[in-house]
Amino acid sequence: MRDRVKQLGKLLLQGAVSGALIFWLVSNRDLRQQLEPALAHADWVWLIAAFLVYGAVEFLGAIRWQLFLRAFGFRLSWWDATRILLIGIFFNTLLPGLIAGDALRAMYLSKRFAGKAADAVLVVFVERLFGLIGLIVAGASMILWRYRWLHLSAITGHLTDLTLVVVGIGLVAAVVCLLARQRLSPTRARNYRLGSGVLLVALLTTVAAHLCYAGSFYCSGEAFASYGPTASCLDMLAITPIVNTFTSLPISFSGIGVRESLLQVFLNDLCGVPIGVAVLIGSLGFVIRALWAVLGCVFLASCHRLQWREWTEQLLGHRETHPAQASDHAAFGELCRQRGSARSIREST
């Protein structure tokens, strides 16, 4: 009961922050006047391109997910692996701030592979943590490359420095969490084929996903090129890691409000993008992700091992746990603790 009240309070606080930021944005008269004409000038070809480019982010995430599945001994077809990944994305988008999608993936694996609940938790944890580390490294590299440009404005410079501090803390926490919590015996560790080839491919897919993520925002910006100045792809590569850092913190409802506010500041101050267009670019970022998450909702209906009622009841604690399920739930509890320690920044998959 206490946990549910705590979760509810957290969601209410996040909703209040998002609501306050959205109210602050729309209270700007100039912004409101720019929204309608900007949408009227939108190029739908570029918007469709933004949707498809973001799809590449999820595709690359599916490749990394499959790599780790096979390294940990889980044999799933590409279709099943991608489907359960999209279902997880759907739950993470529906229930922001929680680890619903990650715990669901662990539940699916534990149901399909009996007796491997602990391994199911571990593969989800390692995949997410490695993706987090890869994105931290890629994002920090782009920020440092454009460091002087990001400091052309006082406020963007302060936000950039704060981002580097948060990224540094996140990287240290991720590495420490991985070393401290994953106490594998030498015999068990040899059963996992986490060779340098697997790690290298996983790192490359993570970096490529970051490039595609920034490319999606670039395409969204180009959709409004006829209305005013736009940001270059290189500019977006430097800005999106900063935006991701703050939207990943559990301070808002799925980053709503924070994303739009930050893009308004960075795109307007550094690139001259109209504030209305900058806010639209941020909103489109969430809408595009939500549209891809809808596919996860569709796939959930066809997944016989994970029914909506069963999953939500177990997640929210509204049904009694059968003794045979105790080990699985203990594993999910461990996943929650691990993800809570490592979640300073999040990855799109």
Residue pairs with C-beta under 8 A, 6 or more apart in sequence:
3 317
4 316
4 317
7 98
10 97
10 250
11 97
11 253
14 96
14 97
14 250
14 251
14 252
14 253
15 253
17 251
17 252
17 253
17 257
17 258
18 252
18 253
18 254
18 256
18 257
18 258
19 257
20 257
21 252
21 256
21 257
21 258
21 260
21 261
22 256
22 257
22 260
24 261
25 31
25 257
25 260
25 261
25 264
25 279
26 32
28 275
30 275
30 276
31 264
31 275
31 276
31 279
32 276
33 276
34 227
34 274
34 275
34 276
34 277
35 276
35 279
35 280
37 227
38 224
38 227
38 274
38 276
38 277
38 280
39 280
41 224
41 226
41 227
42 223
42 224
43 222
43 223
43 224
43 225
43 226
44 223
45 223
46 219
46 220
46 222
46 223
46 225
47 219
47 220
47 223
47 284
49 219
50 216
50 217
50 219
50 220
50 223
50 284
50 288
51 216
51 288
51 291
53 212
53 215
53 216
53 219
54 212
54 213
54 216
54 288
54 289
54 292
54 348
55 292
56 208
56 209
56 212
57 209
57 212
57 213
57 216
57 348
57 349
58 85
58 86
58 89
58 292
58 348
58 349
60 205
60 206
60 208
60 209
60 212
60 349
61 85
61 131
61 205
61 209
61 347
61 348
61 349
62 78
62 81
62 82
62 85
63 201
63 205
64 127
64 130
64 131
64 201
64 202
64 205
64 206
64 209
64 349
65 81
65 82
65 85
65 127
65 349
66 76
66 78
66 81
66 82
67 198
67 201
67 202
67 205
68 123
68 126
68 127
68 130
68 198
68 202
69 75
69 76
69 81
69 123
70 193
71 123
71 192
71 193
71 194
71 195
71 198
72 119
72 122
72 123
72 126
72 192
73 116
73 119
73 191
73 192
74 109
74 113
74 116
74 119
74 120
74 123
76 84
76 112
83 299
83 302
83 303
84 104
84 105
84 108
84 299
84 303
85 105
85 349
86 292
86 293
86 295
86 296
86 299
87 101
87 104
87 105
87 108
87 296
87 297
87 299
87 300
87 303
87 306
88 100
88 101
88 102
88 104
88 105
88 296
89 101
89 289
89 292
89 293
89 296
89 349
90 101
90 293
90 294
90 295
90 296
90 297
90 299
90 300
91 100
91 101
91 104
91 296
92 98
92 99
92 100
92 101
92 102
92 293
93 254
93 289
93 290
93 293
94 100
94 293
96 253
96 254
96 255
97 250
97 253
97 254
99 335
99 336
99 339
99 340
99 343
100 315
102 124
102 125
102 128
102 335
102 339
103 124
103 315
103 332
103 335
103 336
104 306
104 311
104 315
105 120
105 124
106 117
106 120
106 121
106 124
106 331
106 332
106 335
107 120
107 306
107 311
107 314
107 328
107 332
108 120
108 303
108 305
108 306
109 116
109 119
109 120
109 123
109 124
110 116
110 117
110 120
110 328
110 331
111 305
111 306
111 328
112 305
113 119
113 120
117 327
117 328
117 330
117 331
118 327
118 331
120 331
121 331
121 332
121 334
121 335
121 338
122 182
124 335
125 181
125 182
125 335
125 338
125 339
125 342
126 178
126 182
126 194
128 339
128 342
128 347
129 174
129 177
129 178
129 342
130 199
130 202
130 203
130 206
131 202
131 206
131 347
131 349
132 170
132 174
132 342
132 345
132 346
132 347
133 171
133 174
133 175
134 202
134 203
134 206
134 207
134 210
134 347
135 206
135 209
135 210
135 241
135 244
135 345
135 347
136 167
136 170
136 171
136 174
136 345
137 171
138 206
138 207
138 210
138 241
139 167
139 210
139 240
139 241
139 242
139 244
139 245
140 164
140 167
140 171
140 241
142 237
142 238
142 241
143 150
143 160
143 163
143 164
143 167
143 238
143 241
143 242
144 164
145 238
146 234
146 235
146 237
146 238
147 160
149 235
149 238
149 270
150 156
150 157
150 160
150 238
150 242
150 270
151 157
151 160
152 269
152 270
153 265
153 269
153 270
155 265
155 269
156 265
156 266
156 269
156 270
159 242
159 246
159 262
159 265
159 266
160 242
163 241
163 242
163 245
163 246
166 245
166 249
166 344
166 345
167 241
167 245
167 345
169 344
170 344
170 345
173 341
173 342
173 344
174 342
174 344
177 338
177 341
177 342
178 342
181 338
181 341
184 192
206 347
209 347
209 348
209 349
210 240
210 241
211 237
213 240
213 244
213 348
214 233
214 236
214 237
214 239
214 240
215 233
215 236
216 285
216 288
217 236
217 239
217 240
217 281
217 285
218 231
218 232
218 233
218 236
220 280
220 281
220 284
220 285
220 288
221 230
221 231
221 236
221 267
221 273
221 277
221 281
222 230
224 230
224 277
224 280
224 281
227 274
227 277
228 272
228 273
228 274
228 277
229 271
229 272
229 273
229 274
230 271
230 273
231 239
231 267
231 270
231 271
231 273
232 271
235 270
235 271
239 263
239 266
239 267
239 270
242 262
242 266
243 259
243 262
243 263
243 266
243 282
244 345
244 346
245 345
246 255
246 258
246 262
247 254
247 255
247 258
247 259
247 262
248 255
248 343
248 344
248 345
248 346
249 344
250 343
251 258
252 258
254 286
255 286
256 286
259 282
259 283
259 285
259 286
260 278
260 279
260 282
260 283
261 282
262 282
263 278
263 279
263 281
263 282
264 275
264 278
264 279
264 282
266 278
267 273
267 277
267 278
267 281
268 274
268 275
268 278
273 281
289 348
300 306
300 308
301 308
312 318
313 319
314 321
314 329
321 329
